[in-house]
């Protein structure tokens, strides 16, 4: 709830307490308003997904940012495959590409390091990013795994529809 809405509700409650007749009239309205706000906020991800589907159906276009690509580095191919398979089994992504042997340079403890890593491209719904990050952090062998996300601004509408079918709604 925003500060302005909370402030208005507090003002209304104070006014209702000063005028006893108003409190009995406005109490059910306030309760219903609060319940509707809680319901809306709890259903927001599902409503967003429905809105995206309706927008695509009516306009034939893509809603930018509805899908994202995450970059995840792993120390070896087996770790990447294990993490990738678990993400797919949890239905958190529509597709994962595992790119073998990338050369990586990074700062660690004040020094430049060189390493070979495996890069994963995880294609998912933006609403699923936090779940993917949480899983990667729990299963990854690195103490601080690289997980970067980039919103998809445009692309093949048929591919985006396939992604929506492959990843269940929230």
N, C-alpha and C positions, 0 to 999 in steps of 0.2 A: 504494500500500500504506500502511496506517495505521501510526503509530508503534508501537502495541501489537503488531501482527502482526509488524513488522520486529524488534522487541525479542525476541519469543518465538522467532522463527526464529534469531536470533543466539544466544540462550541455548541452544537445541537443538543448534546447530552446535558451540558450545564444549563442551557436555557430550559430544557424540559424539566429538570429538577426544580428550577425556580417557579415554574408554572405547572402545578400538578396535573392539570387537565391535559396539557400537551404531552406529558410523558406517557400517559396511557394510550394516546393516539399514535405517537411516533415510535413507541417501543417495538411493535410488530414490524414496522417498516424498517427500522434500524437493524433488527435481527435478520430480516429477509435480505437486506442489502449486504450485510456482512457474510451471510451464508452464500449468496450469489458470488461475491468477490472471492471467497475461499474456493468455491467450486470452479470458478473461471480460472484462477491461478493454478489449481491442481490439474485442470484439464488442458492447460495452455499448449503443451507439446502435441497432444493429439489434435487439438483444434488447428494448430499451425499446419500440421501434416495434411489435414482435410482441406484447408485453405489452399495449400500448394497444389494438391491434386485438382481441385476445382479450377484454379487459375490456369493450370496447364490444359485442362479439358476444354475450357471456354476460349482461351486465347491461342492455344497451340504453341505456346512459348514456355520457356524455362524460367523459374524464379531463381535469380542469382543467389548463391550462398546456401541453397537447400542441401547440397552435397559438398563434401570436402575430401581432400586427399591428405593423408598423414604420411610423413617420412619417419621411419623408425630404423635406426642402425642396430645391428647385432654383431657380436664378435665372430660368429661363424655361421655356416649355412644351416647346421642342425638346430641351433638356437632360433634362427629366423623361421625355419619350417615349423618348429614346435609352437612358437608364439603365434605364427600365422594360422596354423591349423586350429588352435584353440580360439582365436578370434572368429574364424569362420564357423566353428561348431557352435559358438555362442550367438551366431547370426548378427554380429556387430559390423560386418562388412559384406559388401557384394563381391569384392574381388581383391586379391592381394598379389602384387608382383614382387618376386624376390630376385633382385639383381645381384649377381655374384661379383665378389671381389672389387670393392671400390677402395680407392686410396683416400685416406682421411688424414688431415692435419688439424691439430687442435692444441690449445693451451691447457696444460695440466700442471698444477703446482708451480706456475711461473715459467714453465719451459714449453717449447714447441715439441709436440709429439707427432710421429708418423705411425700410421697403423693401416692394416687392411681390415675392412669391415664388409658386411653384407647389408645392402640397403633394401628395405621393404617399402613399397608404395601401397598403402591401405586406402581403398576407396569405400567411403561410407556416407551415411547421412550426417549432416552437421549436428543433429540432435544426439547422435551416438558418440561424439568425440570423447566426452568425459569418461564414458564407460570403457572405451578403447584405451585411453590413457591410464585409467585405474588398473585395468588388467595388465597392460604392459609393465607398469611399475611393480606390480605384484609378482610377475613371472620372469622378468628380465634379469640376466646375470649381472648387469651393470648396476652400481649403486644409484647412478643418475642417468638413466637411459635417455637418449635423444628421441623426443616425440614432438614433431612440429606439424601443425595443420595449416592447410591453405584452402580457402573456400573456392569452390568451382563457380566461376562466373558465367560460363557458357559451355556448350558442347552439344553432342548428338542427343536430341530429344528422345529418340528411341532407346539409347543407352541409359539415359537418366530414368526413363520409365522402368527399364529392366532392373536398375539398381533399387528403385522403390519396391518392386515386387520381391527382390531377393532379401531385403532387410525389412523385418516386420516393423509396424508402427509402434511407437512408444507406448 
